[in-house]
């Protein structure tokens, strides 16, 4: 029996979801896995030596150390990553992969390269353009035309390292709204931001959770179908729209459900497998969440967001899936 020490940097609420205490001393195959809590602000050489490092350290720096400036957060993350590299401790996912998932500009470019069609289903990301400053209505409307955007449109923060820059979003239906001189005044507090095409999708968001070679689909409430003639902008936090309770004013009342890997349940399993493969060809990852909506008028799957190391609260039997990932990674490293 080989002992594999797994260092982890995970905030307390995620430790509960993964049940790290239960994972500790788990035997799987030829390995016994010991879970070692790591403090990311103490040099790794001064802590118990580990064989593998799994982390969501940026959450730790934000929630436990209360870092609120993006430059300080990036500096802390880069320091932690360099420390792990100097100590020759392999991370289950690299900081380069994590930072790409947290940056909407980078992930939009990656998703653009992962578009395909299979079994009569198109998979793509919504048309998106990024703006750095306000602009006049003629300039903005010209930008929309050049990028094949039509109302309604959604704004999303460009960066995603800090929660306050990730969840505040808005929907806009016209450039001519009473109380605003021009359309970019409607969302000036969010600039710089992404401007993305909004698609009605029946009020259902599909969350594709990936843990190594395993994946799981869960459905959540999403934004209700909206009348394109509505002229009042809508401001909301995306994290409240897809909660199981669906209590946000624009949330649908669709109930949450679980779709096991072995079943399609309305989504095409072969298409989802190819999507995961396409994304992995662009960036190597083991822990990710992919948000998908389906445009019911065209049966197009739109990938609207990608997140690193999501909560996995909706995933049954998360411990066994996690241990399988650790086993696969240990074998890959020939431990």
C-alpha positions as a printed Julia matrix, in Angstrom:
335×3 Matrix{Float64}:
   0.0    0.0     0.0
   1.42   3.37   -1.05
   0.69   6.47    1.02
  -0.2    9.59   -1.01
  -0.32  12.87    0.89
  -2.78  15.31   -0.66
  -2.33  18.92    0.4
  -5.43  21.06    0.11
  -6.23  24.76    0.35
 -10.0   25.01    0.45
 -12.28  27.4     2.34
 -14.32  25.84    5.19
 -17.67  25.66    3.37
 -16.11  23.77    0.46
 -14.34  21.46    2.93
 -17.79  20.52    4.22
 -19.09  19.87    0.69
 -16.15  17.61   -0.13
 -16.14  16.18    3.4
 -12.34  16.25    3.6
 -12.44  14.47    6.97
 -14.18  11.51    5.33
 -11.71  11.56    2.43
  -8.76  11.32    4.83
  -7.23   7.84    5.04
  -9.4    6.56    2.18
  -7.98   3.47    0.48
  -8.56   3.17   -3.25
  -6.7    0.74   -5.48
  -3.04   0.59   -4.49
  -3.1    3.91   -2.59
  -4.12   5.3     0.77
  -4.83   9.03    0.59
  -4.04  11.32    3.51
  -5.6   14.78    3.39
  -3.26  17.5     4.7
  -4.54  21.03    5.32
  -2.12  23.6     3.86
  -1.79  27.24    4.89
  -1.03  29.21    1.7
   0.62  32.09    3.54
   3.23  29.88    5.21
   6.1   28.67    2.96
   5.42  25.1     1.84
   8.87  23.92    2.9
   7.91  24.77    6.49
   4.78  22.57    6.33
   4.27  18.82    6.07
   5.53  17.61    2.69
   2.77  16.56    0.3
   2.72  14.69   -3.01
  -0.2   16.48   -4.7
  -1.69  19.91   -4.16
  -5.34  20.69   -4.74
  -6.58  24.17   -4.1
  -8.88  27.05   -4.61
  -6.41  29.4    -2.97
  -7.9   32.52   -4.53
 -11.11  31.83   -2.57
  -9.03  31.46    0.59
  -7.26  34.78    0.03
 -10.6   36.51   -0.6
 -12.71  34.93    2.14
 -10.17  34.28    4.9
  -7.63  37.08    4.34
 -10.21  39.59    3.02
  -8.13  40.64    0.01
 -10.26  43.06   -2.01
  -7.79  44.36   -4.61
  -7.25  42.33   -7.76
  -3.54  43.22   -8.02
  -2.91  41.98   -4.46
  -4.87  38.81   -5.12
  -2.89  38.06   -8.28
   0.38  38.7    -6.45
  -0.64  36.32   -3.65
  -1.67  33.64   -6.15
   1.51  33.94   -8.19
   3.6   33.73   -5.01
   1.76  30.59   -3.9
   2.13  29.01   -7.35
   5.85  29.79   -7.48
   6.31  28.3    -4.01
   4.66  25.04   -5.11
   6.78  24.94   -8.25
  10.01  25.55   -6.31
   9.07  22.73   -3.92
   8.24  20.53   -6.93
   4.71  19.84   -5.73
   2.38  19.15   -8.68
  -0.95  20.99   -8.61
  -3.96  19.05   -9.78
  -4.71  22.07  -12.0
  -2.19  24.76  -12.88
  -2.6   28.42  -12.0
  -2.49  29.16  -15.74
  -5.61  27.02  -16.23
  -7.34  28.53  -13.21
  -6.61  32.12  -14.22
  -7.92  31.43  -17.74
 -11.23  30.21  -16.32
 -11.51  33.27  -14.1
 -10.92  35.74  -16.94
 -13.95  36.18  -19.21
 -11.86  37.66  -22.02
  -9.6   34.59  -22.08
 -12.42  32.11  -21.71
 -14.43  33.79  -24.48
 -11.49  33.31  -26.86
 -11.14  29.69  -25.78
 -14.85  28.97  -26.21
 -14.78  30.54  -29.67
 -12.27  27.86  -30.68
 -14.47  25.07  -29.3
 -17.54  25.58  -31.47
 -18.82  22.53  -33.33
 -21.9   20.75  -34.62
 -22.79  17.15  -33.79
 -25.99  15.1   -34.1
 -27.76  18.14  -35.52
 -26.87  20.25  -32.47
 -24.73  23.37  -32.62
 -22.48  24.12  -29.65
 -21.13  27.64  -29.33
 -20.82  30.59  -27.0
 -23.16  33.57  -27.31
 -21.88  36.37  -29.5
 -19.72  38.57  -27.23
 -17.8   41.81  -27.47
 -15.79  43.61  -24.78
 -15.84  47.35  -24.16
 -13.36  49.37  -22.1
 -15.22  52.68  -21.87
 -18.52  54.4   -22.54
 -19.44  55.4   -26.08
 -22.11  57.25  -28.0
 -25.24  55.46  -29.19
 -24.18  55.55  -32.89
 -20.8   54.05  -31.93
 -22.41  51.38  -29.75
 -25.07  50.46  -32.3
 -22.39  50.21  -34.97
 -20.39  47.92  -32.65
 -23.47  45.74  -32.19
 -24.01  45.51  -35.94
 -20.36  44.63  -36.6
 -20.57  41.81  -34.03
 -24.03  40.58  -35.04
 -25.59  41.56  -31.7
 -29.28  42.34  -31.33
 -31.37  43.45  -28.37
 -31.81  42.15  -25.73
 -28.17  42.09  -24.63
 -26.56  41.17  -21.33
 -23.6   42.78  -19.59
 -21.09  40.69  -17.66
 -17.95  41.79  -15.8
 -14.79  41.16  -17.82
 -12.7   39.96  -14.89
 -13.65  37.29  -12.42
 -10.92  37.06   -9.81
 -13.0   38.85   -7.2
 -16.68  37.98   -6.56
 -17.77  41.62   -6.79
 -16.46  41.65  -10.35
 -18.18  38.41  -11.38
 -21.85  38.28  -10.42
 -23.25  41.77  -11.11
 -25.0   41.66  -14.47
 -27.72  43.47  -16.39
 -30.11  43.05  -19.32
 -30.85  45.8   -21.85
 -33.59  45.99  -24.45
 -33.08  49.33  -26.18
 -30.65  52.22  -26.58
 -33.53  54.63  -25.98
 -34.5   54.47  -22.3
 -35.91  57.35  -20.31
 -33.46  58.71  -17.74
 -30.31  57.72  -19.66
 -28.59  59.92  -22.22
 -27.02  56.95  -23.98
 -27.06  53.18  -23.7
 -23.68  52.83  -21.99
 -24.98  55.1   -19.22
 -27.4   52.27  -18.39
 -24.51  50.07  -17.26
 -21.66  52.56  -16.72
 -20.94  51.09  -13.25
 -20.0   47.77  -14.89
 -17.59  49.07  -17.54
 -15.17  47.57  -18.58
 -17.44  44.63  -19.32
 -18.57  42.0   -21.78
 -21.61  42.65  -23.95
 -23.25  39.33  -24.74
 -26.23  38.28  -26.81
 -29.14  37.13  -24.64
 -31.09  34.07  -25.75
 -34.43  32.98  -24.32
 -33.91  29.43  -23.08
 -37.03  28.34  -21.25
 -35.76  29.39  -17.83
 -33.43  26.39  -17.48
 -29.67  26.47  -16.82
 -27.71  23.22  -17.14
 -24.66  22.95  -14.93
 -22.09  20.47  -16.18
 -19.82  19.48  -13.3
 -16.48  17.87  -14.2
 -14.3   15.91  -11.77
 -11.45  14.26  -13.64
 -12.97  11.75  -16.06
 -16.36  11.88  -14.33
 -19.08  14.39  -15.08
 -22.58  15.17  -13.91
 -25.34  17.43  -15.22
 -27.77  19.27  -12.95
 -30.52  21.66  -13.97
 -31.2   24.91  -12.16
 -33.69  27.75  -12.53
 -32.5   30.49  -14.87
 -33.77  33.75  -16.32
 -37.36  33.55  -17.51
 -38.15  34.08  -21.18
 -38.25  37.85  -21.65
 -40.34  40.06  -23.91
 -37.96  41.69  -26.35
 -40.11  44.83  -26.26
 -39.4   45.46  -22.59
 -37.49  48.77  -22.51
 -36.52  48.93  -18.83
 -33.04  47.57  -18.0
 -32.9   44.75  -15.46
 -30.07  44.55  -12.92
 -29.35  41.36  -11.0
 -26.74  39.1    -9.41
 -26.31  35.92  -11.43
 -25.61  33.87   -8.29
 -29.16  34.54   -7.05
 -30.93  33.7   -10.32
 -29.87  30.04  -10.43
 -30.42  29.18   -6.79
 -32.65  26.18   -6.2
 -35.21  28.41   -4.49
 -35.48  30.58   -7.62
 -36.51  33.58   -5.48
 -34.95  36.23   -7.71
 -37.65  38.24   -9.51
 -36.47  37.11  -12.95
 -35.87  33.45  -11.99
 -38.0   30.73  -13.49
 -39.77  28.27  -11.19
 -38.1   25.24  -12.75
 -37.08  22.73  -10.11
 -33.5   21.51   -9.72
 -32.71  18.0   -10.91
 -29.78  15.65  -11.33
 -28.79  13.96  -14.58
 -26.37  11.04  -14.08
 -23.48  10.61  -16.49
 -25.1    7.54  -18.02
 -28.3    9.32  -19.05
 -28.99  12.05  -21.61
 -32.27  13.36  -20.09
 -32.8   15.92  -22.82
 -29.14  16.82  -23.37
 -27.09  14.86  -25.87
 -24.45  12.82  -24.0
 -22.17  12.54  -27.04
 -22.29  16.32  -27.52
 -21.39  16.95  -23.89
 -18.45  14.53  -24.11
 -17.14  16.32  -27.18
 -17.55  19.71  -25.48
 -15.46  18.54  -22.52
 -12.85  17.09  -24.87
 -12.72  20.29  -26.95
 -12.19  22.43  -23.85
  -9.49  20.09  -22.57
  -7.66  20.42  -25.87
  -7.45  24.17  -25.17
  -6.62  24.02  -21.47
  -5.83  20.99  -19.35
  -8.1   20.77  -16.3
  -9.59  18.31  -13.82
 -12.06  20.42  -11.83
 -14.51  22.64  -13.66
 -18.12  23.71  -14.01
 -19.67  24.6   -17.37
 -22.96  26.53  -17.6
 -25.1   25.71  -20.63
 -28.4   27.06  -21.91
 -30.43  25.65  -24.8
 -32.06  28.0   -27.3
 -35.32  26.14  -27.85
 -35.92  27.8   -31.23
 -32.72  26.41  -32.74
 -31.68  23.56  -30.38
 -28.32  25.33  -30.01
 -26.32  24.67  -26.85
 -24.8   27.96  -25.69
 -21.91  27.77  -23.22
 -22.47  30.88  -21.13
 -19.82  30.45  -18.42
 -16.96  28.28  -17.22
 -15.92  28.14  -13.56
 -12.99  26.55  -11.79
 -13.61  24.08   -8.94
 -17.33  24.8    -8.47
 -19.28  23.95   -5.33
 -20.37  20.43   -6.38
 -23.26  20.64   -3.9
 -25.59  19.17   -6.53
 -23.34  16.19   -7.27
 -24.32  12.97   -5.5
 -21.52  10.75   -4.18
 -18.94  13.51   -4.6
 -16.41  11.7    -2.37
 -16.11   8.61   -4.58
 -15.72  10.79   -7.69
 -13.06  12.85   -5.96
 -11.11   9.8    -4.8
 -11.19   8.43   -8.35
  -9.64  11.71   -9.54
  -6.89  11.5    -6.91
  -6.22   7.89   -7.9
  -5.98   8.79  -11.6
  -3.63  11.67  -10.83
  -1.42   9.59   -8.53
  -1.07   6.93  -11.23
  -0.3    9.62  -13.81
   2.54  10.84  -11.57
   3.75   7.27  -10.95
   3.58   7.77   -7.19
